[in-house]
């Protein structure tokens, strides 16, 4: 079972992601802003993190940078979530340190593929 942190300010997205990962036997940890995400990431030590590009208190890019500067989290893979379909958005996410990039609305199959890729040995 993997612990997966979802950071998004949309409660419906958080609920959908939580239910999806629980169906596949994983534990979801949720945060609705960057500050809460930092606290929960340190306390829960997730195996994988999904971050919305736009949060109320910080950009997803900035949050990735803050997480990657924490010694205990620097190796945790991060997937950027966004409604943007522009290639530039994906390039910026990867430049910020995201391992993956996922468009909203999230397709369940793609979500599970990313989780398997980074959590199964």
N, C-alpha and C positions, 0 to 999 in steps of 0.2 A: 504494500500500500504506500502510495506516495502522498506527501503533503504538498498541496498546490495553492499558492497565494494568488488570488484574483484582486486586482486593484481597478476599480471603476466607480464612477459617481452615479451610474444608472442602476437603481435597485433591481430592475427587471433583468438586466444583464447578469448581475451578481447571482440572482436566484437561479437563472437558467444554467449558468456555468456550474454552480454548486450542485444542482440536481444531476447534471450530466456526469460530472466526475464521480459523484457518489454511486451512481448506477454501475460504474466500472470499478468500484471498490476503493476509490481514493478519498482522501480527506481534503475538503476545501477550507481554506482560510480566506476571509474576505476583508477588504478595506475599501473605504469610499473616498479617500484622499491620500496625498503623498505622506503626510505626517503619520497618519495611522498605519500606512503601509510600512514605513521604516520601523515602527515599533513592533508590528506584527511579524515582519520578516526576521528581526533579531530574535524575538521570543519563540517563534514557531519553527525556525530553521527549515524553510520549505525546500523541496527538491526541484521545484520549477515555479516561475513567477510569470503571470500574465498582467501586463500593465496597459491601461488605456492611454492613448497619446495625449488626450486632453483631460486634465484633472482640475478641480476647482482651486487648488492651492499651488500647483507646480505642474510643469509639463512632464509628460512621460519620459522625454529625453533626459531632463534634469534628474528625475527620480532614478533612472537607470544608472546615471553617473554616480549618484549618492550611494546606491546599493553596491555598485562595483568597487567603491572606495572602502567598503567595510570588509575587513579581512575575512570574517566568517561567512560572508555572502558573495565574495568576488567570483567564485566558480559556479554559482547557481545560474543555470540558463534562464534567460528572460525572453518572453515573446511579447512584442508590441501589438496591441489591438487598436484598430482604427477604422473609421467609416470612410476614410480617404482612399481613393483608388489611384491616386497619382503615384507614379514610379518614384518621384522625388521623396515622397513620404517614407517609402520603404528604404530608400538609400540613406536617409537621415536616421532612421531607426537603427539600421545596421551600423552606421558610423558611431552612434551613441553607445553601442555595445549590445544591442539586441541580437539574440541568436536566431530568432524567427520573427516573422511578421505575419499577422493574420487579420484579414478584412472582416468587418462587421457587415451584415449579420454573420455570426460565426456558424459555419456548417459543422454539425456534430462530428462527422467523419474526419474532417480536418483537425478538429480539436483533439480527438482521440489519437490521431496519427502523431501529432506533436507530443502529446503526453507519453505515448509509447516510446517515441524516439529518444526522449531525454530521461525517462524514469525506469525503463526496463533494461536489465543487463544481459 
